[in-house]
């Protein structure tokens, strides 16, 4: 049996029983669940920032606003982003099965790729805490438009498309470093962590706050924490179990009894 525990602790069979017994499961997902769909993570061996540390500037609000060259690179990255061609994988589909089994409280995702929604979740159960790649916001007036219509402008020769209403700088409707999370979204995520009996942290390094802190919120509220991630995380010491197997393999095995 794969999904073996570290240091002799609880393993996959135990976690499967916990999933079957749970009534309100909240799942916190990070980039690791989407790597099997062809979307690279940020900090892994083949991560975006590992291969090109300067790419972090594209995700920093101050640099984005101050430097037009950063914005030009960012718009090129959006145009060529692998999310446009990516498809949900078995890990995403396993979480949909968990929802259909009536045990999913919410999916709180740090991902901006929209794959949870494309996999078939009820949109009301998906909390995109870091926003979405598929919308664009004006940093001046707050106008929201679709990413597709703005990329059409890029292709047509506007490498840094300004807001058509106020002329302001536009960016993807994602949360950059130095940018506050939307209070209502953060509040929904906090309640999903506080009101669950099991929190699965899947494919996340649990290094980026405040999303990572949801693991502690859940544990303090009495929930079990299970970490499913390739590498150790800062919250492994709080976890009832840690599993290191590939997400697309282990998640279907964990939820199969509940989906039957």
Buried (B, 14 or more C-beta within 10 A) or exposed (E): EEBEBBEEEBBBEBBBEBBBEBEBBBBBBBBBBBBBBEBBBBBBEEBBBBEEEEBEBBBBBEBBBEBEEBBEBBBEBBBEBEBBEBEBBBBBBBBBBBBBBEBBBBBBBBBBBBBBBBBBBEEEBBBBBBBBBBBBBBBBEEBEBEBEEBBEBBEEEEBBBBBBEEEBBBBBBBBBEEBEBBEEBBEBBBBBBBBBBBBBBBBBBBEBEEBBBBBBBBBEEEBBBBBBBBEBBEBBEBBBBBBBBBBBBBBBBBBBEBBE
